Amino acid sequence: MIVMGAFLLLTAWRMTRGTKGWAPRSMMAGASMLTIGYSVVMPLYQAGVLTPLSMVGIAPVDPDWALVWHVVKMLSLNGGWLLFGLGLALHAGIFETATSPAPVAAPTPASSPLHEPLA
């Protein structure tokens, strides 16, 4: 998981290098959150340093800290994927609208007795 988080951050950095705007910002923010989640938080759960929320009543742990680390894990992973995916979509131009090839002309007023010239 540590290698995957670092590789994801490196890949996002290589994709956004030299670009400007919200696409690289959100992609790098999401990749950074995912790197923290996959390279720091998840290995701590696997090593047994952090107790899962399901073990609160079974193991002698502080339920407040178990909840805090669970929220950190959820925010870093779910928020990271959300921001990373949004950045990828913006980078790919999915949200851009297609422009019409036809020129837009101003509407001509219809000839009516109210709009006829006075002279």
C-alpha positions as CSV (number, residue, x, y, z in Angstrom):
1,M,0.0,0.0,0.0
2,I,2.9,2.4,0.7
3,V,4.3,1.9,-2.8
4,M,0.8,2.3,-4.4
5,G,0.3,5.6,-2.5
6,A,3.7,7.0,-3.5
7,F,3.3,5.8,-7.1
8,L,-0.1,7.5,-7.3
9,L,1.3,10.8,-6.0
10,L,4.2,10.5,-8.5
11,T,1.9,9.8,-11.4
12,A,-0.4,12.7,-10.6
13,W,2.6,15.0,-10.3
14,R,3.9,13.9,-13.7
15,M,0.5,14.4,-15.2
16,T,0.0,17.9,-13.8
17,R,3.5,19.2,-14.3
18,G,3.4,22.4,-16.4
19,T,-0.3,22.8,-16.2
20,K,-2.3,25.5,-14.5
21,G,-5.8,25.9,-13.1
22,W,-8.1,23.9,-10.9
23,A,-7.5,20.5,-12.6
24,P,-4.0,20.0,-11.4
25,R,-4.8,21.5,-8.0
26,S,-7.6,19.1,-7.3
27,M,-5.8,16.2,-8.8
28,M,-2.7,16.8,-6.6
29,A,-4.8,17.4,-3.5
30,G,-6.7,14.2,-4.0
31,A,-3.4,12.3,-4.7
32,S,-1.9,13.7,-1.6
33,M,-4.9,12.7,0.5
34,L,-4.8,9.2,-1.0
35,T,-1.0,9.0,-0.3
36,I,-1.6,9.8,3.4
37,G,-4.4,7.3,3.6
38,Y,-2.7,4.5,1.8
39,S,0.9,5.1,3.0
40,V,0.3,6.1,6.6
41,V,-3.1,5.4,8.0
42,M,-3.8,2.0,6.4
43,P,-0.4,0.5,7.3
44,L,-1.0,1.6,10.9
45,Y,-4.3,-0.3,10.9
46,Q,-2.6,-3.4,9.4
47,A,0.2,-3.2,12.0
48,G,-2.3,-3.1,14.8
49,V,-1.2,0.4,16.0
50,L,-4.6,1.8,15.3
51,T,-7.6,-0.1,16.5
52,P,-10.6,-0.5,14.1
53,L,-13.9,1.0,15.1
54,S,-15.4,-2.5,15.2
55,M,-13.1,-3.5,18.1
56,V,-14.2,-0.7,20.4
57,G,-16.3,-2.9,22.7
58,I,-14.0,-5.9,22.5
59,A,-10.5,-4.5,23.0
60,P,-9.5,-2.1,25.8
61,V,-9.2,1.1,23.7
62,D,-10.4,4.6,23.9
63,P,-13.5,4.9,21.7
64,D,-12.9,8.6,21.1
65,W,-9.5,8.0,19.4
66,A,-10.8,5.0,17.5
67,L,-13.6,7.3,16.1
68,V,-11.1,10.1,15.3
69,W,-8.8,7.8,13.3
70,H,-11.8,6.2,11.6
71,V,-12.9,9.7,10.5
72,V,-9.3,10.5,9.3
73,K,-9.2,7.3,7.3
74,M,-12.6,7.9,5.7
75,L,-11.9,11.6,4.9
76,S,-8.4,10.8,3.4
77,L,-9.5,7.9,1.3
78,N,-13.0,8.9,0.2
79,G,-12.2,12.6,-0.1
80,G,-9.0,11.8,-1.9
81,W,-10.7,9.7,-4.5
82,L,-13.4,12.4,-5.0
83,L,-10.8,15.1,-5.5
84,F,-8.5,13.0,-7.7
85,G,-11.4,11.9,-9.9
86,L,-12.7,15.5,-10.2
87,G,-9.2,16.6,-11.1
88,L,-8.9,13.9,-13.8
89,A,-12.3,14.8,-15.2
90,L,-11.4,18.5,-15.4
91,H,-8.0,17.6,-16.9
92,A,-9.7,15.5,-19.6
93,G,-12.1,18.2,-20.3
94,I,-15.3,16.2,-19.6
95,F,-17.1,19.2,-18.2
96,E,-16.4,21.5,-21.1
97,T,-19.3,22.3,-23.4
98,A,-19.1,21.9,-27.1
99,T,-19.3,25.2,-29.1
100,S,-21.6,25.4,-32.0
101,P,-19.9,25.9,-35.4
102,A,-22.8,28.1,-36.7
103,P,-22.4,31.8,-35.9
104,V,-25.0,33.3,-33.7
105,A,-27.1,36.0,-35.3
106,A,-29.2,38.6,-33.6
107,P,-32.9,38.1,-34.2
108,T,-34.5,40.5,-36.7
109,P,-37.6,42.3,-35.6
110,A,-40.7,41.2,-37.3
111,S,-42.5,43.8,-39.4
112,S,-45.6,44.8,-37.4
113,P,-47.7,48.0,-37.4
114,L,-46.2,48.9,-34.0
115,H,-42.6,48.8,-35.3
116,E,-43.0,50.5,-38.7
117,P,-41.1,53.7,-39.4
118,L,-43.0,56.9,-38.8
119,A,-42.0,58.8,-42.0
